[in-house]
């Protein structure tokens, strides 16, 4: 007997639909380089196929669309000195993120369940972004001593008020209402109606657009926790430095503000400092491609120069001891110009080839 290996990406067409399904449900469909290349190849094929009018992206299983990229593999590459492989992975991933945003045919992404990190890079830039009552979206990179990427800094920079700084620094999770409010999703469709949505997209009668079909099944989400927290979030996260943000949080009477200060004091001072600078710089950038190029420089700066990334992955995901030893361990020991220094770091090979 031979074991048949399931493909990690299912790509098939049905009528006018190109349907992509991430197919690593036991790993919550975490992305590796091969999956990124398969997704890119399918989009290349379908772009010139006149029979394919729109693309549907979803994930196998009921746990989530995509839990992120293969950060354990990233740690192994850094530890073994294979930083060129790190760059290859991120160039492929970011090219896919930009491709999704710029694709000439509508892409409908169903961010059901866990959609974090690299999953945001797939779903967050689609033309129509669907969440469900089970959705849990986040950019949790600071919790492993890293910084939001895959175009996440661009989405965060354009969230209302100072919600972007809050989500970027804390890595907090959004439910469907929060994701729609923050600009990471467009519509809430109950999970029990997702098959109805898939069938409607296949059987749709012209001139119904994907967005119109989604709205037929759309439900109004409940109140957004982020919206309710805007007064203390906007005040605290408008401060110039992470230390000042923490001080403002401590000065608020809100228990949630105090809890947020406690969380920030546990996270990597370097990651927090650089991430705050990155989101604020992204707010000034002209487009997603420029933001991805900024992120590319930052992730390679972390990979080449910062021990916190390897240590954070070890503590949170490899040994699971939850006891990272950050270097430096205190915000007071972070150079005042570290964020600017990281943003000025130039990778040996650019993300986008010069034309």
C-alpha angles and dihedrals in degrees: 000000000000126000113235113221114221114231111250091223123039111207118180140141129231117184105309095344128100104202121201119186123183103225112197098096095162088060092040085253095294112187126247128178094265091055091049090051092048092051091048093049092052092050089049091053096046096046090071096035108102091200093062111078101166140009127230118203122193142141134250119246128023100270100081152310094256133337092206139265128328098273094167087060089047090055092050091051092051095044091050092048095248095136090145087065089051090056092047091054095049094045090054094044096047092046087056092048091053091044091056091050093048100036111136093221123060115267116204112199122194107206096189115164121344113014111165140148107338089018089063087052089060102038101029095065098043121116093242118026117194125192131182137206086269095054119124113181126183147148096217099168098122088064089069095041093263139107134248113271140156087084090305091126089058092052092044092049090057098047116114118282112326095333088113094058090045095051094041096051099039100036087218120174124249125211121210095278092049093046092053092045093049093049098251094113140025109206143014116228117177112247090239088061097050093097088051088053092049091050092046091053091051096044099035118144116227133282092029109116123213090251091053091050092050090052090055088064096032120122126197108253121230122257116308115242088207092055091052091049095050096106096062095030093053093047098046100038093050089072118113099239138028090247090055091047090055092048092052091048090053090051093057121091093219113111088214090058091052090048089052091053089052090052095049090052089059097050129087110284092211094050092048094049095048094043093053090052092045096053092047092049090047089058088064097046121104102228149351095272091058090048091050090051089052091050091048091057091048097049091050090047087056093045094048102037114017126079092192095079094057090042094048093051090047094051098041105033113012108039091011091211090136089216106113116180103215122205107242097022097197132056089224089066095054114103112250092234097044094111092053091045092054092047091053094053110116119210117226092240118035123235094233118042114237114256 
